[in-house]
């Protein structure tokens, strides 16, 4: 009887483990693959790859939309790298357009997700594929999954141009501002695009904070200096004017000579 209970417990544990693995490596649901999203504006871009970043908040992350002209590429391996390993890129709202413009939703494509990558296979390497995913609230990083020209548009009122708050990699890009949105363009990218950006209102806020800290610090220093000066004046009035820097020990202190 006890043996049967042990075997039953082992079987339940195995089923639970398999179910857990299924949840982890079960891939992306059809609902996520087919989620509604608009890509027409990015498809009108002249770049081979057009990416639009939607800003997040102080407590929430942003998102990005991306459209790729595949140029004889039938499979994309989507991932992000961290300090330890490559991790699969979570995507949603996947779309594919044949060269003749026929649209296919993500659930109709071959999309497989493992621990290290999300594989997207398309029926014609000369078509166009689009997908969306997560971005940081003030940062963005994405490997160059295909070669060619890239165009990245930042959220409204955000910039990368201040060297203290912004950064762009790789170099060799062109920057322009269109409708208060900064746009970066590379003629060719074969490495990871990495951006750090800021809201334009952050600059005067930061300057105001620095000014406040300087004011508070200056007030504190002035108060400290005033207290020291008052103490020095009191010592002089009491005949205790001792040169505290002269600690050679020559002679007794005043009042004991």
C-alpha positions in Angstrom: 0.0 0.0 0.0 2.8 2.4 0.9 4.6 1.5 -2.3 1.5 2.4 -4.3 1.3 5.7 -2.6 4.9 6.5 -3.3 4.5 5.6 -6.9 1.4 7.7 -7.2 3.2 10.7 -5.6 6.1 10.3 -8.0 3.7 10.2 -11.0 1.9 13.3 -9.8 5.2 15.1 -9.3 6.3 14.1 -12.9 3.1 15.3 -14.3 3.4 18.6 -12.5 7.0 19.0 -13.7 6.0 18.3 -17.3 3.1 20.8 -17.0 5.5 23.4 -15.6 8.0 22.8 -18.5 5.1 23.1 -20.9 4.2 26.4 -19.5 7.8 27.7 -19.7 8.6 26.4 -23.2 5.1 26.3 -24.6 5.8 29.1 -27.0 3.7 32.2 -27.7 0.0 31.8 -27.9 -2.0 32.4 -31.0 -3.8 35.3 -29.2 -0.5 37.1 -28.7 0.7 36.4 -32.2 -2.5 37.8 -33.7 -2.9 40.7 -31.3 -4.0 43.9 -33.1 -1.3 46.4 -34.0 -0.8 49.1 -36.7 2.3 48.9 -38.9 1.4 51.0 -42.0 3.5 54.0 -40.9 6.6 51.8 -40.5 6.0 50.0 -43.8 6.2 53.4 -45.5 9.8 53.9 -44.3 12.6 53.9 -46.9 14.8 51.9 -44.4 15.1 48.1 -44.6 14.3 48.0 -40.9 12.0 50.6 -39.2 11.6 50.6 -35.5 9.2 52.8 -33.4 9.7 53.0 -29.6 6.8 53.9 -27.4 7.9 55.4 -24.1 7.1 53.9 -20.7 6.6 55.5 -17.4 8.5 55.7 -14.1 7.0 52.4 -13.0 6.3 50.8 -16.4 8.3 49.7 -19.4 7.8 50.8 -22.9 7.2 48.9 -26.1 8.5 48.9 -29.7 7.1 48.1 -33.1 9.4 46.8 -35.8 9.0 46.1 -39.6 11.7 44.2 -41.5 12.1 44.0 -45.3 13.6 40.5 -45.3 15.7 40.7 -48.5 16.1 36.9 -49.1 15.8 36.0 -45.4 13.4 33.2 -44.6 14.1 32.9 -40.9 14.7 35.3 -38.1 16.2 34.2 -34.8 15.0 36.8 -32.2 16.8 37.1 -28.9 18.3 39.6 -26.5 21.6 39.1 -24.7 22.3 39.6 -21.0 25.4 39.1 -18.9 24.9 35.3 -18.8 23.3 34.1 -22.0 20.9 34.9 -24.9 17.2 34.9 -24.0 14.3 34.5 -26.3 12.6 37.7 -27.4 9.0 37.8 -26.3 7.0 39.2 -29.3 3.3 39.8 -30.1 1.2 41.2 -33.0 3.2 39.3 -35.6 2.4 40.0 -39.3 3.8 39.0 -42.6 3.2 40.4 -46.1 4.0 38.5 -49.3 5.8 40.5 -52.0 2.4 41.0 -53.6 1.0 42.6 -50.4 -1.1 39.7 -49.1 -1.1 39.8 -45.3 -0.7 36.8 -43.0 -1.2 36.8 -39.2 1.3 35.4 -36.8 -0.6 32.2 -35.9 -0.4 31.3 -39.6 3.4 31.4 -39.5 5.9 29.0 -38.1 6.9 30.6 -34.8 8.8 28.6 -32.2 10.1 29.8 -28.9 12.9 28.2 -26.9 14.8 29.4 -23.9 17.4 31.1 -26.0 15.5 32.4 -29.1 12.2 32.9 -30.9 12.4 31.5 -34.4 10.1 33.1 -37.0 10.0 31.3 -40.4 8.2 32.9 -43.4 7.1 31.3 -46.7 8.9 33.8 -48.9 12.2 35.5 -48.0 11.4 38.5 -50.1 8.4 39.5 -48.0 8.1 41.8 -45.0 7.6 40.7 -41.4 6.5 42.9 -38.4 6.3 42.3 -34.7 6.2 44.1 -31.4 7.9 43.6 -28.0 9.0 45.2 -24.8 11.4 48.1 -24.3 12.8 49.9 -21.3 11.3 53.2 -20.1 14.5 55.1 -21.1 16.6 52.4 -22.8 16.3 50.3 -25.9 18.5 47.4 -27.1 18.0 45.1 -30.0 20.4 43.0 -32.1 20.6 43.5 -35.8 18.7 40.4 -36.9 19.1 41.3 -40.6 21.6 43.4 -42.5 20.7 46.7 -44.2 19.6 50.2 -43.3 17.9 50.9 -40.0 15.7 53.7 -38.8 14.7 54.1 -35.1 12.2 56.7 -33.9 12.1 57.7 -30.3 9.0 58.6 -28.2 7.7 62.1 -28.4 9.8 64.7 -26.5 12.7 62.3 -26.0 16.3 62.8 -27.1 19.7 61.1 -27.1 21.8 64.2 -27.8 22.8 65.2 -24.3 26.0 63.3 -23.4 25.1 63.0 -19.7 21.7 61.4 -20.3 21.8 60.0 -23.8 23.9 57.5 -25.7 23.7 55.8 -29.1 25.5 52.7 -30.3 26.7 52.0 -33.0 28.0 55.3 -34.3 27.8 56.5 -37.9 24.2 57.5 -37.7 22.2 60.5 -38.8 19.9 62.3 -36.4 16.9 64.4 -37.2 13.8 65.6 -35.3 10.4 65.2 -37.1 7.2 66.3 -35.3 9.1 66.5 -32.0 10.3 62.9 -32.3 14.0 62.2 -32.7 14.8 59.8 -35.6 18.1 57.9 -36.0 19.2 56.4 -39.3 22.0 54.0 -40.1 22.9 53.1 -43.7 24.2 49.7 -42.5 24.0 47.9 -39.1 25.5 44.6 -38.3 25.7 44.8 -34.5 23.3 45.5 -31.6 21.5 48.8 -31.5 21.7 50.2 -28.0 20.1 53.5 -27.0 19.8 55.5 -23.8 17.4 58.5 -24.0 15.7 61.1 -21.8 12.7 63.3 -21.8 13.5 66.9 -22.7 11.8 68.1 -19.5 14.4 66.1 -17.5 17.2 68.6 -18.3 15.7 71.7 -16.5 14.5 69.5 -13.7 18.0 68.1 -13.2 19.5 71.7 -13.5 17.0 72.9 -10.9 17.9 70.0 -8.6 21.6 70.7 -8.9 20.9 74.4 -8.2 18.9 73.5 -5.1 21.7 71.2 -3.8 24.3 74.0 -4.4 22.1 76.4 -2.5 21.5 74.1 0.4 25.2 73.2 0.5 26.3 76.8 0.3 23.8 77.8 3.1 25.2 75.0 5.3 28.8 76.0 4.7 28.0 79.6 5.4 26.2 78.6 8.6 29.1 76.5 9.7 31.6 79.3 9.0 29.5 81.7 10.9 29.4 79.4 13.9 33.2 78.9 13.8 33.7 82.7 13.6 31.4 83.3 16.6 33.3 80.7 18.6 36.6 82.2 17.7 35.4 85.7 18.7 34.2 84.3 22.1 37.5 82.7 22.7 39.3 86.0 22.0 37.0 87.9 24.4 37.8 85.3 27.1 41.5 85.5 26.5 41.7 82.1 25.1 43.1 83.1 21.8 45.2 80.0 21.1 46.8 79.1 17.8 45.3 75.7 17.4 47.7 75.0 14.5 50.7 75.4 16.7 50.7 72.0 18.6 54.4 72.1 19.4 53.7 72.1 23.1 55.9 75.2 23.8 54.8 76.6 27.1 51.7 76.1 29.2 48.3 77.3 28.1 47.0 80.8 29.1 46.1 81.1 32.8 48.7 78.6 33.9 51.9 80.6 33.1 
